[in-house]
Amino acid sequence: MANSLMVKTKGIAVGANWMLITTGWALAVYAGVIIAGPYSGAHLNPAVTIGLVLSGVSAISWGTAILYMIAQLLGAMLGAFLMWLMYKDHYDQTDDPVLKMVSFCTIPEIRNVKLNLLSEILGTFVLMFTILFIAVPDFGLEAKGEGAIGLASLGALPVAFIVWAIGLSLGGTTGYAINPARDLGPRIVHALVPIKNKRGFDLEYAWIPIVGPIIGSVVAVVLFHML
């Protein structure tokens, strides 16, 4: 996002667009799943972690799940801080506070609480529902061990394709957080680091990319069990 939106970046120079942004996000997920898969089952997203535990696909305890979610938030904050540090000169030369904020977290193009919430619910539903079908093709939810089925068994590429498809098709309204940590962590960093002419935390909207993905994940699990 910073490469695509900040002044005088190479991304701007070659005409960055939504395809570049969504592809970058998908490949970032790809890298994350490869690295985290062998250790945690690739728990990168609190909404997905909640869904996997509720479904029984991941046999980790709720205590472990909470620790994972804390780590996910801290990881998102660290990544956002390093992103800002790397692009600091470009942030300093960018005047638009909206562009600065949207490079950290999501902002709806049209502010409509109900539809913005629906956007996050639908995007995360697609992510979680597809993950469940890939992880448990025989619908057997008797996973044993900390990462017995989980995301580690999916392979990284299918998850990246799911995220890419969601961004290309469903991401245009809010910027598709579909991950509470990915939005909240960078939003906190945006509020803390010294950026000239920046917007506020936007508490009025900030709950939507937290609550929406969790609802979408839970609905996906419920429907998966019904089927």
MDAnalysis code that builds the backbone (N, CA, C; Angstrom):
import MDAnalysis as mda
import numpy as np

u = mda.Universe.empty(681, n_residues=227, atom_resindex=np.repeat(np.arange(227), 3), trajectory=True)
u.add_TopologyAttr("name", ["N", "CA", "C"] * 227)
u.add_TopologyAttr("resid", np.arange(1, 228))
u.add_TopologyAttr("resname", ["MET", "ALA", "ASN", "SER", "LEU", "MET", "VAL", "LYS", "THR", "LYS", "GLY", "ILE", "ALA", "VAL", "GLY", "ALA", "ASN", "TRP", "MET", "LEU", "ILE", "THR", "THR", "GLY", "TRP", "ALA", "LEU", "ALA", "VAL", "TYR", "ALA", "GLY", "VAL", "ILE", "ILE", "ALA", "GLY", "PRO", "TYR", "SER", "GLY", "ALA", "HIS", "LEU", "ASN", "PRO", "ALA", "VAL", "THR", "ILE", "GLY", "LEU", "VAL", "LEU", "SER", "GLY", "VAL", "SER", "ALA", "ILE", "SER", "TRP", "GLY", "THR", "ALA", "ILE", "LEU", "TYR", "MET", "ILE", "ALA", "GLN", "LEU", "LEU", "GLY", "ALA", "MET", "LEU", "GLY", "ALA", "PHE", "LEU", "MET", "TRP", "LEU", "MET", "TYR", "LYS", "ASP", "HIS", "TYR", "ASP", "GLN", "THR", "ASP", "ASP", "PRO", "VAL", "LEU", "LYS", "MET", "VAL", "SER", "PHE", "CYS", "THR", "ILE", "PRO", "GLU", "ILE", "ARG", "ASN", "VAL", "LYS", "LEU", "ASN", "LEU", "LEU", "SER", "GLU", "ILE", "LEU", "GLY", "THR", "PHE", "VAL", "LEU", "MET", "PHE", "THR", "ILE", "LEU", "PHE", "ILE", "ALA", "VAL", "PRO", "ASP", "PHE", "GLY", "LEU", "GLU", "ALA", "LYS", "GLY", "GLU", "GLY", "ALA", "ILE", "GLY", "LEU", "ALA", "SER", "LEU", "GLY", "ALA", "LEU", "PRO", "VAL", "ALA", "PHE", "ILE", "VAL", "TRP", "ALA", "ILE", "GLY", "LEU", "SER", "LEU", "GLY", "GLY", "THR", "THR", "GLY", "TYR", "ALA", "ILE", "ASN", "PRO", "ALA", "ARG", "ASP", "LEU", "GLY", "PRO", "ARG", "ILE", "VAL", "HIS", "ALA", "LEU", "VAL", "PRO", "ILE", "LYS", "ASN", "LYS", "ARG", "GLY", "PHE", "ASP", "LEU", "GLU", "TYR", "ALA", "TRP", "ILE", "PRO", "ILE", "VAL", "GLY", "PRO", "ILE", "ILE", "GLY", "SER", "VAL", "VAL", "ALA", "VAL", "VAL", "LEU", "PHE", "HIS", "MET", "LEU"])
u.atoms.positions = np.array([
    [0.831, -1.196, 0.000],
    [0.000, 0.000, 0.000],
    [0.873, 1.256, 0.000],
    [1.908, 1.262, 0.832],
    [2.801, 2.419, 0.859],
    [3.492, 2.594, -0.490],
    [3.930, 1.504, -1.079],
    [4.588, 1.555, -2.383],
    [3.653, 2.067, -3.466],
    [2.361, 1.831, -3.292],
    [1.386, 2.205, -4.306],
    [0.833, 3.613, -4.123],
    [0.910, 4.160, -2.891],
    [0.201, 5.397, -2.593],
    [1.081, 6.573, -2.190],
    [2.268, 6.309, -1.651],
    [3.101, 7.403, -1.185],
    [3.840, 8.084, -2.349],
    [4.105, 9.358, -2.192],
    [4.744, 10.173, -3.225],
    [6.149, 9.660, -3.542],
    [6.474, 9.638, -4.833],
    [7.819, 9.355, -5.346],
    [8.319, 7.938, -5.072],
    [7.426, 6.966, -4.933],
    [7.868, 5.579, -4.847],
    [7.971, 4.996, -6.252],
    [8.652, 3.869, -6.384],
    [8.733, 3.185, -7.670],
    [7.358, 2.679, -8.102],
    [6.514, 2.325, -7.100],
    [5.167, 1.881, -7.425],
    [4.372, 2.969, -8.116],
    [4.446, 4.187, -7.583],
    [3.774, 5.321, -8.202],
    [4.336, 5.584, -9.593],
    [5.636, 5.431, -9.732],
    [6.306, 5.744, -11.003],
    [5.816, 4.862, -12.145],
    [5.466, 3.606, -11.837],
    [5.031, 2.696, -12.903],
    [3.514, 2.596, -12.987],
    [2.808, 3.435, -12.231],
    [1.350, 3.442, -12.309],
    [0.700, 2.352, -11.475],
    [0.964, 2.352, -10.177],
    [0.410, 1.335, -9.282],
    [-1.120, 1.348, -9.328],
    [-1.725, 0.168, -9.183],
    [-3.179, 0.068, -9.234],
    [-3.667, -1.034, -8.300],
    [-4.971, -1.308, -8.342],
    [-5.566, -2.287, -7.444],
    [-4.998, -3.682, -7.666],
    [-4.662, -4.013, -8.907],
    [-4.072, -5.321, -9.188],
    [-2.742, -5.487, -8.457],
    [-1.925, -4.447, -8.462],
    [-0.643, -4.511, -7.761],
    [-0.873, -4.700, -6.262],
    [-1.824, -3.943, -5.705],
    [-2.089, -3.997, -4.274],
    [-2.592, -5.378, -3.867],
    [-3.597, -5.896, -4.566],
    [-4.166, -7.193, -4.185],
    [-3.170, -8.322, -4.396],
    [-2.360, -8.227, -5.433],
    [-1.347, -9.261, -5.669],
    [-0.288, -9.222, -4.583],
    [0.121, -8.014, -4.193],
    [1.091, -7.891, -3.110],
    [0.584, -8.480, -1.806],
    [-0.691, -8.203, -1.484],
    [-1.278, -8.769, -0.259],
    [-1.303, -10.298, -0.326],
    [-1.732, -10.830, -1.468],
    [-1.834, -12.287, -1.595],
    [-0.476, -12.957, -1.437],
    [0.545, -12.380, -2.042],
    [1.883, -12.963, -1.949],
    [2.467, -12.794, -0.547],
    [2.071, -11.726, 0.150],
    [2.497, -11.573, 1.544],
    [1.901, -12.676, 2.412],
    [0.633, -13.001, 2.168],
    [0.009, -14.118, 2.878],
    [0.724, -15.423, 2.537],
    [1.058, -15.591, 1.274],
    [1.791, -16.773, 0.826],
    [3.076, -16.952, 1.629],
    [3.846, -15.857, 1.774],
    [5.095, -15.923, 2.538],
    [4.816, -16.250, 4.004],
    [3.781, -15.628, 4.566],
    [3.453, -15.864, 5.967],
    [3.057, -17.297, 6.250],
    [2.274, -17.898, 5.368],
    [1.836, -19.288, 5.561],
    [3.026, -20.240, 5.459],
    [3.925, -19.984, 4.511],
    [5.114, -20.836, 4.367],
    [5.938, -20.830, 5.656],
    [6.148, -19.627, 6.221],
    [7.017, -19.503, 7.388],
    [6.345, -20.022, 8.650],
    [5.078, -19.651, 8.862],
    [4.395, -19.989, 10.116],
    [3.764, -21.379, 10.101],
    [3.565, -21.938, 8.920],
    [2.879, -23.218, 8.821],
    [3.472, -24.333, 9.657],
    [4.784, -24.587, 9.582],
    [5.355, -25.703, 10.332],
    [5.321, -25.534, 11.848],
    [5.129, -24.305, 12.321],
    [5.225, -24.047, 13.758],
    [3.860, -23.921, 14.435],
    [2.915, -23.244, 13.795],
    [1.618, -23.025, 14.435],
    [0.459, -23.561, 13.620],
    [0.734, -24.067, 12.418],
    [-0.367, -24.359, 11.509],
    [-0.762, -23.106, 10.751],
    [0.122, -22.121, 10.714],
    [-0.068, -20.866, 9.971],
    [-1.250, -20.069, 10.494],
    [-1.303, -19.882, 11.802],
    [-2.317, -19.012, 12.391],
    [-1.856, -17.563, 12.244],
    [-2.361, -16.881, 11.220],
    [-1.964, -15.508, 10.935],
    [-3.097, -14.515, 11.183],
    [-4.289, -15.016, 11.435],
    [-5.493, -14.191, 11.425],
    [-6.379, -14.582, 12.606],
    [-6.688, -13.667, 13.530],
    [-7.532, -14.021, 14.680],
    [-8.875, -14.601, 14.285],
    [-9.485, -14.077, 13.218],
    [-10.786, -14.603, 12.789],
    [-10.669, -16.050, 12.332],
    [-9.597, -16.364, 11.613],
    [-9.380, -17.742, 11.160],
    [-9.037, -18.645, 12.343],
    [-8.222, -18.152, 13.269],
    [-7.903, -18.934, 14.465],
    [-9.165, -19.293, 15.230],
    [-10.043, -18.317, 15.420],
    [-11.321, -18.581, 16.110],
    [-12.132, -19.615, 15.340],
    [-12.187, -19.472, 14.026],
    [-12.943, -20.413, 13.213],
    [-12.398, -21.825, 13.266],
    [-11.072, -21.958, 13.223],
    [-10.458, -23.285, 13.256],
    [-10.685, -23.982, 14.600],
    [-10.618, -23.216, 15.684],
    [-10.856, -23.815, 17.002],
    [-12.327, -24.192, 17.160],
    [-13.230, -23.307, 16.741],
    [-14.666, -23.603, 16.840],
    [-15.045, -24.822, 16.011],
    [-14.452, -24.953, 14.844],
    [-14.800, -26.053, 13.942],
    [-14.209, -27.383, 14.394],
    [-13.161, -27.330, 15.204],
    [-12.481, -28.553, 15.601],
    [-11.349, -28.930, 14.670],
    [-11.140, -28.158, 13.605],
    [-10.064, -28.454, 12.671],
    [-8.703, -28.332, 13.350],
    [-8.565, -27.323, 14.190],
    [-7.351, -27.165, 14.975],
    [-7.655, -27.537, 16.418],
    [-6.862, -28.423, 16.975],
    [-7.132, -28.926, 18.319],
    [-6.435, -28.118, 19.404],
    [-5.942, -26.926, 19.077],
    [-5.317, -26.107, 20.100],
    [-6.366, -25.646, 21.112],
    [-5.923, -25.360, 22.329],
    [-6.826, -24.875, 23.368],
    [-7.145, -23.406, 23.131],
    [-8.196, -22.938, 23.813],
    [-8.525, -21.521, 23.708],
    [-7.412, -20.658, 24.305],
    [-6.726, -21.170, 25.322],
    [-5.603, -20.428, 25.892],
    [-4.506, -20.215, 24.873],
    [-4.178, -21.279, 24.131],
    [-3.173, -21.161, 23.081],
    [-3.663, -20.243, 21.971],
    [-4.947, -20.347, 21.649],
    [-5.514, -19.492, 20.599],
    [-5.383, -18.015, 20.971],
    [-5.621, -17.695, 22.238],
    [-5.492, -16.304, 22.691],
    [-4.053, -15.830, 22.557],
    [-3.109, -16.702, 22.916],
    [-1.688, -16.343, 22.759],
    [-1.353, -16.110, 21.292],
    [-1.884, -16.960, 20.416],
    [-1.669, -16.769, 18.980],
    [-2.203, -15.412, 18.531],
    [-3.401, -15.054, 19.010],
    [-4.017, -13.804, 18.575],
    [-3.246, -12.588, 19.074],
    [-2.700, -12.692, 20.273],
    [-1.839, -11.609, 20.777],
    [-0.594, -11.486, 19.898],
    [-0.006, -12.629, 19.555],
    [1.174, -12.624, 18.687],
    [0.845, -12.064, 17.308],
    [-0.335, -12.381, 16.799],
    [-0.759, -11.861, 15.495],
    [-0.853, -10.338, 15.527],
    [-1.423, -9.803, 16.601],
    [-1.545, -8.354, 16.737],
    [-0.173, -7.690, 16.835],
    [0.704, -8.257, 17.669],
    [2.045, -7.691, 17.821],
    [2.842, -7.783, 16.519],
    [2.672, -8.883, 15.805],
    [3.360, -9.031, 14.517],
    [2.890, -8.004, 13.508],
    [1.584, -7.757, 13.483],
    [1.049, -6.745, 12.571],
    [1.573, -5.356, 12.923],
    [1.692, -5.086, 14.220],
    [2.225, -3.791, 14.654],
    [3.683, -3.629, 14.254],
    [4.471, -4.682, 14.447],
    [5.882, -4.620, 14.076],
    [6.034, -4.417, 12.570],
    [5.243, -5.162, 11.792],
    [5.315, -5.011, 10.338],
    [4.953, -3.608, 9.893],
    [3.908, -3.031, 10.516],
    [3.489, -1.677, 10.155],
    [4.557, -0.656, 10.522],
    [5.187, -0.854, 11.662],
    [6.240, 0.079, 12.081],
    [7.418, 0.042, 11.114],
    [7.834, -1.156, 10.723],
    [8.955, -1.286, 9.797],
    [8.600, -0.705, 8.430],
    [7.336, -0.898, 8.016],
    [6.880, -0.316, 6.755],
    [6.986, 1.203, 6.799],
    [6.500, 1.806, 7.904],
    [6.573, 3.269, 8.038],
    [8.024, 3.748, 8.044],
    [8.885, 3.024, 8.772],
    [10.282, 3.422, 8.861],
    [10.958, 3.374, 7.494],
    [10.667, 2.335, 6.743],
    [11.266, 2.183, 5.419],
    [10.812, 3.290, 4.471],
    [9.528, 3.666, 4.553],
    [8.959, 4.651, 3.632],
    [8.856, 6.042, 4.250],
    [9.583, 6.287, 5.345],
    [9.415, 7.544, 6.087],
    [9.622, 8.775, 5.208],
    [10.629, 8.798, 4.365],
    [10.867, 9.951, 3.497],
    [9.673, 10.208, 2.589],
    [9.026, 9.127, 2.150],
    [7.886, 9.262, 1.246],
    [6.638, 9.723, 1.999],
    [6.481, 9.262, 3.243],
    [5.387, 9.773, 4.075],
    [5.561, 11.273, 4.321],
    [6.794, 11.699, 4.539],
    [7.058, 13.107, 4.804],
    [6.703, 13.988, 3.613],
    [6.779, 13.442, 2.408],
    [6.498, 14.235, 1.214],
    [5.082, 14.047, 0.681],
    [4.302, 13.200, 1.340],
    [2.913, 12.976, 0.942],
    [2.003, 13.850, 1.792],
    [1.143, 14.637, 1.164],
    [0.291, 15.577, 1.892],
    [-1.048, 14.984, 2.316],
    [-1.587, 14.065, 1.532],
    [-2.947, 13.565, 1.758],
    [-3.005, 12.670, 2.998],
    [-3.705, 13.073, 4.066],
    [-3.779, 12.251, 5.276],
    [-4.550, 10.959, 5.077],
    [-5.493, 10.941, 4.127],
    [-6.262, 9.720, 3.863],
    [-5.359, 8.648, 3.263],
    [-4.526, 9.036, 2.299],
    [-3.602, 8.082, 1.695],
    [-2.632, 7.535, 2.730],
    [-2.179, 8.388, 3.617],
    [-1.267, 7.933, 4.667],
    [-1.937, 6.893, 5.551],
    [-3.165, 7.164, 5.966],
    [-3.846, 6.241, 6.873],
    [-4.198, 4.928, 6.186],
    [-4.656, 5.013, 4.924],
    [-5.094, 3.806, 4.233],
    [-3.921, 2.882, 3.919],
    [-2.697, 3.416, 3.964],
    [-1.535, 2.544, 3.792],
    [-1.271, 1.720, 5.051],
    [-1.890, 2.102, 6.158],
    [-1.789, 1.340, 7.405],
    [-3.012, 0.440, 7.616],
    [-4.191, 0.989, 7.477],
    [-5.419, 0.273, 7.837],
    [-6.516, 0.608, 6.834],
    [-7.689, 0.043, 7.022],
    [-8.758, 0.196, 6.047],
    [-9.607, 1.434, 6.328],
    [-10.109, 2.026, 5.248],
    [-11.051, 3.141, 5.289],
    [-12.094, 2.872, 4.204],
    [-13.371, 2.920, 4.521],
    [-14.379, 2.661, 3.483],
    [-14.431, 3.788, 2.461],
    [-14.645, 3.462, 1.206],
    [-14.793, 4.480, 0.177],
    [-16.108, 5.240, 0.355],
    [-17.158, 4.520, 0.764],
    [-18.441, 5.133, 1.105],
    [-18.786, 4.674, 2.512],
    [-18.916, 5.589, 3.447],
    [-19.137, 5.223, 4.846],
    [-20.604, 4.868, 5.059],
    [-20.849, 3.581, 5.225],
    [-22.183, 3.054, 5.495],
    [-21.975, 1.878, 6.442],
    [-22.275, 2.064, 7.709],
    [-21.914, 1.085, 8.738],
    [-22.421, -0.310, 8.394],
    [-23.672, -0.420, 8.012],
    [-24.256, -1.738, 7.747],
    [-23.586, -2.427, 6.562],
    [-23.402, -1.683, 5.480],
    [-22.798, -2.293, 4.291],
    [-21.302, -2.498, 4.453],
    [-20.625, -1.594, 5.169],
    [-19.200, -1.799, 5.457],
    [-18.998, -3.056, 6.295],
    [-19.866, -3.242, 7.293],
    [-19.795, -4.449, 8.124],
    [-20.077, -5.686, 7.279],
    [-21.073, -5.600, 6.404],
    [-21.405, -6.729, 5.527],
    [-20.225, -7.088, 4.631],
    [-19.512, -6.076, 4.152],
    [-18.351, -6.315, 3.294],
    [-17.309, -7.165, 4.003],
    [-17.014, -6.818, 5.252],
    [-16.016, -7.573, 6.013],
    [-16.527, -8.970, 6.370],
    [-17.820, -9.072, 6.649],
    [-18.410, -10.387, 6.952],
    [-18.315, -11.301, 5.736],
    [-18.707, -10.804, 4.574],
    [-18.707, -11.627, 3.365],
    [-17.288, -12.031, 2.959],
    [-16.364, -11.080, 3.006],
    [-14.991, -11.398, 2.618],
    [-14.385, -12.466, 3.496],
    [-14.587, -12.354, 4.811],
    [-14.018, -13.342, 5.730],
    [-14.761, -14.663, 5.652],
    [-16.057, -14.600, 5.374],
    [-16.819, -15.838, 5.174],
    [-16.220, -16.647, 4.030],
    [-15.952, -15.982, 2.918],
    [-15.364, -16.679, 1.766],
    [-14.012, -17.285, 2.146],
    [-13.198, -16.524, 2.864],
    [-11.887, -17.020, 3.287],
    [-12.023, -18.246, 4.178],
    [-12.825, -18.147, 5.235],
    [-12.933, -19.228, 6.211],
    [-13.630, -20.450, 5.625],
    [-14.684, -20.225, 4.872],
    [-15.449, -21.340, 4.291],
    [-14.578, -22.144, 3.337],
    [-13.792, -21.444, 2.527],
    [-12.918, -22.138, 1.581],
    [-11.801, -22.872, 2.299],
    [-11.233, -22.252, 3.320],
    [-10.191, -22.909, 4.100],
    [-10.701, -24.212, 4.697],
    [-11.917, -24.194, 5.218],
    [-12.479, -25.410, 5.817],
    [-12.660, -26.510, 4.779],
    [-13.121, -26.153, 3.595],
    [-13.321, -27.167, 2.565],
    [-12.003, -27.741, 2.064],
    [-10.947, -26.924, 2.024],
    [-9.642, -27.427, 1.601],
    [-9.007, -28.271, 2.704],
    [-9.142, -27.808, 3.945],
    [-8.490, -28.492, 5.063],
    [-9.155, -29.812, 5.392],
    [-10.468, -29.876, 5.222],
    [-11.210, -31.090, 5.609],
    [-12.111, -31.505, 4.460],
    [-11.556, -31.998, 3.370],
    [-12.385, -32.337, 2.210],
    [-13.392, -33.440, 2.481],
    [-13.123, -34.297, 3.478],
    [-14.074, -35.367, 3.806],
    [-14.987, -34.979, 4.963],
    [-14.922, -33.702, 5.361],
    [-15.730, -33.180, 6.457],
    [-15.445, -33.855, 7.783],
    [-14.300, -34.514, 7.908],
    [-13.963, -35.145, 9.172],
    [-13.316, -34.135, 10.098],
    [-13.970, -33.813, 11.197],
    [-13.478, -32.763, 12.080],
    [-12.884, -33.335, 13.354],
    [-12.175, -34.467, 13.231],
    [-11.635, -35.086, 14.425],
    [-10.138, -34.870, 14.534],
    [-9.682, -33.635, 14.267],
    [-8.247, -33.339, 14.301],
    [-7.671, -33.573, 15.684],
    [-6.476, -34.103, 15.720],
    [-5.786, -34.336, 16.992],
    [-4.406, -33.707, 16.912],
    [-3.966, -33.145, 18.015],
    [-2.657, -32.502, 18.036],
    [-2.762, -31.034, 17.674],
    [-1.747, -30.284, 18.011],
    [-1.807, -28.830, 17.891],
    [-1.968, -28.357, 16.460],
    [-1.368, -29.020, 15.501],
    [-1.490, -28.574, 14.115],
    [-1.825, -29.724, 13.186],
    [-2.607, -30.675, 13.670],
    [-2.823, -31.918, 12.939],
    [-3.408, -31.690, 11.558],
    [-4.441, -30.857, 11.467],
    [-4.992, -30.548, 10.152],
    [-4.662, -29.098, 9.849],
    [-5.313, -28.178, 10.510],
    [-4.961, -26.765, 10.464],
    [-4.506, -26.239, 9.116],
    [-4.005, -25.048, 9.106],
    [-3.567, -24.439, 7.864],
    [-2.268, -25.024, 7.341],
    [-1.488, -25.649, 8.210],
    [-0.203, -26.167, 7.757],
    [-0.379, -27.210, 6.669],
    [-1.501, -27.948, 6.678],
    [-1.716, -29.010, 5.697],
    [-2.263, -28.485, 4.378],
    [-2.615, -27.198, 4.322],
    [-3.220, -26.674, 3.100],
    [-2.193, -26.440, 2.006],
    [-0.994, -26.096, 2.402],
    [-0.059, -25.554, 1.440],
    [-0.339, -24.061, 1.327],
    [0.690, -23.306, 1.068],
    [0.545, -21.850, 1.093],
    [-0.191, -21.293, -0.111],
    [-0.034, -21.897, -1.272],
    [-0.550, -21.298, -2.500],
    [-2.069, -21.184, -2.532],
    [-2.832, -22.220, -2.151],
    [-4.292, -22.075, -2.184],
    [-4.801, -20.926, -1.329],
    [-4.217, -20.721, -0.157],
    [-4.643, -19.622, 0.712],
    [-4.356, -18.284, 0.043],
    [-3.201, -18.160, -0.591],
    [-2.868, -16.924, -1.294],
    [-3.865, -16.641, -2.403],
    [-4.269, -17.669, -3.132],
    [-5.252, -17.489, -4.204],
    [-6.601, -17.039, -3.648],
    [-6.990, -17.584, -2.496],
    [-8.249, -17.168, -1.875],
    [-8.199, -15.682, -1.529],
    [-7.122, -15.263, -0.883],
    [-6.983, -13.857, -0.483],
    [-6.944, -12.959, -1.713],
    [-6.274, -13.399, -2.747],
    [-6.199, -12.628, -3.989],
    [-7.593, -12.460, -4.597],
    [-8.350, -13.551, -4.668],
    [-9.702, -13.489, -5.234],
    [-10.611, -12.569, -4.421],
    [-10.502, -12.626, -3.099],
    [-11.316, -11.759, -2.247],
    [-10.969, -10.294, -2.509],
    [-9.686, -9.990, -2.591],
    [-9.278, -8.615, -2.845],
    [-9.757, -8.102, -4.188],
    [-9.621, -8.933, -5.230],
    [-10.008, -8.509, -6.571],
    [-11.509, -8.302, -6.701],
    [-12.296, -9.139, -6.018],
    [-13.744, -9.130, -6.230],
    [-14.542, -8.437, -5.132],
    [-14.093, -8.518, -3.895],
    [-14.878, -8.024, -2.765],
    [-14.187, -6.900, -1.999],
    [-12.993, -6.520, -2.414],
    [-12.205, -5.601, -1.600],
    [-12.379, -4.127, -1.886],
    [-13.152, -3.785, -2.900],
    [-13.197, -2.397, -3.336],
    [-13.975, -1.446, -2.460],
    [-14.781, -1.955, -1.536],
    [-15.612, -1.060, -0.730],
    [-14.894, -0.567, 0.525],
    [-14.231, -1.476, 1.229],
    [-13.582, -1.108, 2.495],
    [-12.067, -1.288, 2.476],
    [-11.552, -2.014, 1.492],
    [-10.129, -2.340, 1.495],
    [-9.863, -3.705, 2.086],
    [-10.911, -4.473, 2.344],
    [-10.897, -5.876, 2.779],
    [-9.851, -6.197, 3.843],
    [-10.151, -5.821, 5.071],
    [-9.264, -6.222, 6.175],
    [-9.259, -7.743, 6.299],
    [-10.436, -8.340, 6.427],
    [-10.670, -9.778, 6.639],
    [-9.736, -10.384, 7.692],
    [-9.185, -9.529, 8.531],
    [-8.234, -9.950, 9.552],
    [-8.163, -8.846, 10.607],
    [-8.722, -9.081, 11.801],
    [-8.730, -8.034, 12.833],
    [-7.338, -7.525, 13.197],
    [-6.348, -8.415, 13.279],
    [-4.998, -8.000, 13.655],
    [-4.363, -7.151, 12.572],
    [-4.596, -7.514, 11.327],
    [-4.018, -6.782, 10.200],
    [-4.511, -5.340, 10.163],
    [-5.715, -5.084, 10.667],
    [-6.233, -3.713, 10.665],
    [-5.926, -2.984, 11.972],
    [-6.202, -3.623, 13.105],
    [-6.048, -2.961, 14.399],
    [-4.584, -2.660, 14.714],
    [-3.693, -3.624, 14.462],
    [-2.280, -3.418, 14.770],
    [-1.690, -2.216, 14.048],
    [-1.790, -2.168, 12.716],
    [-1.284, -1.000, 11.995],
    [-2.027, 0.292, 12.341],
    [-3.304, 0.198, 12.675],
    [-4.062, 1.396, 13.057],
    [-3.471, 2.007, 14.334],
    [-3.086, 1.140, 15.262],
    [-2.453, 1.612, 16.505],
    [-1.107, 2.260, 16.203],
    [-0.325, 1.621, 15.319],
    [0.980, 2.172, 14.960],
    [0.812, 3.522, 14.278],
    [-0.156, 3.637, 13.389],
    [-0.429, 4.908, 12.712],
    [-0.712, 6.018, 13.722],
    [-1.404, 5.671, 14.798],
    [-1.730, 6.660, 15.822],
    [-0.504, 7.044, 16.650],
    [0.479, 6.149, 16.743],
    [1.615, 6.371, 17.644],
    [2.822, 7.017, 16.978],
    [3.113, 6.676, 15.735],
    [4.338, 7.175, 15.107],
    [4.159, 8.625, 14.651],
    [5.270, 9.376, 14.589],
    [5.183, 10.794, 14.201],
    [5.033, 10.973, 12.694],
    [3.793, 11.121, 12.239],
    [3.501, 11.348, 10.826],
    [2.872, 12.730, 10.692],
    [3.414, 13.521, 9.786],
    [2.871, 14.865, 9.580],
    [1.458, 14.805, 9.009],
    [0.597, 15.675, 9.494],
    [-0.733, 15.851, 8.910],
    [-1.483, 14.527, 8.775],
    [-1.607, 13.795, 9.877],
    [-2.279, 12.504, 9.807],
    [-3.678, 12.578, 10.396],
    [-4.517, 11.620, 10.017],
    [-5.872, 11.519, 10.545],
    [-5.845, 10.875, 11.924],
    [-6.985, 10.956, 12.610],
    [-7.103, 10.334, 13.916],
    [-7.331, 8.836, 13.805],
    [-7.551, 8.193, 14.939],
    [-7.703, 6.738, 15.019],
    [-8.963, 6.247, 14.309],
    [-9.972, 7.091, 14.193],
    [-11.258, 6.753, 13.572],
    [-11.963, 5.621, 14.328],
    [-12.179, 5.863, 15.620],
    [-12.814, 4.867, 16.480],
    [-14.212, 4.502, 15.997],
    [-14.877, 5.458, 15.357],
    [-16.230, 5.221, 14.860],
    [-16.278, 4.071, 13.862],
    [-15.189, 3.902, 13.102],
    [-15.136, 2.830, 12.104],
    [-14.271, 1.658, 12.540],
    [-13.314, 1.870, 13.432],
    [-12.272, 0.880, 13.724],
    [-12.811, -0.465, 14.198],
    [-14.012, -0.492, 14.779],
    [-14.561, -1.760, 15.279],
    [-15.033, -2.674, 14.148],
    [-15.352, -2.102, 12.991],
    [-15.925, -2.896, 11.896],
    [-14.944, -3.944, 11.370],
    [-13.673, -3.596, 11.077],
    [-12.737, -4.636, 10.628],
    [-12.287, -5.581, 11.737],
    [-12.784, -5.402, 12.944],
    [-12.550, -6.375, 14.016],
    [-13.742, -7.303, 14.145],
    [-14.915, -6.723, 14.284],
    [-16.131, -7.497, 14.507],
    [-16.573, -8.228, 13.240],
    [-16.505, -7.548, 12.083],
    [-16.962, -8.143, 10.831],
    [-16.268, -9.456, 10.495],
    [-14.918, -9.500, 10.495],
    [-14.242, -10.767, 10.196],
    [-14.575, -11.889, 11.178],
    [-14.747, -11.568, 12.449],
    [-15.090, -12.605, 13.424],
    [-16.470, -13.174, 13.126],
    [-17.434, -12.304, 12.827],
    [-18.781, -12.772, 12.476],
    [-18.721, -13.639, 11.227],
    [-18.005, -13.179, 10.208],
    [-17.911, -13.942, 8.967],
    [-17.310, -15.315, 9.172],
    [-16.303, -15.401, 10.024],
    [-15.669, -16.681, 10.308],
    [-16.616, -17.630, 11.036],
    [-17.315, -17.112, 12.032],
    [-18.250, -17.946, 12.805],
    [-19.382, -18.438, 11.913],
    [-19.920, -17.578, 11.066],
    [-20.996, -17.985, 10.154],
    [-20.499, -19.079, 9.213],
    [-19.268, -18.961, 8.729],
    [-18.703, -19.978, 7.841],
    [-18.614, -21.329, 8.551],
    [-18.194, -21.334, 9.810],
    [-18.084, -22.573, 10.578],
    [-19.463, -23.197, 10.784],
    [-20.442, -22.378, 11.138],
    [-21.796, -22.889, 11.376],
    [-22.355, -23.522, 10.107],
    [-22.228, -22.826, 8.986],
    [-22.749, -23.367, 7.725],
    [-21.993, -24.621, 7.317],
    [-20.686, -24.643, 7.532],
    [-19.889, -25.817, 7.198],
    [-20.364, -27.029, 7.982],
    [-20.632, -26.856, 9.268],
    [-21.135, -27.966, 10.078],
    [-22.522, -28.398, 9.643],
    [-23.352, -27.455, 9.240],
    [-24.698, -27.800, 8.780],
    [-24.637, -28.650, 7.519],
    [-23.646, -28.375, 6.660],
    [-23.526, -29.148, 5.437],
    [-22.919, -30.519, 5.695],
])
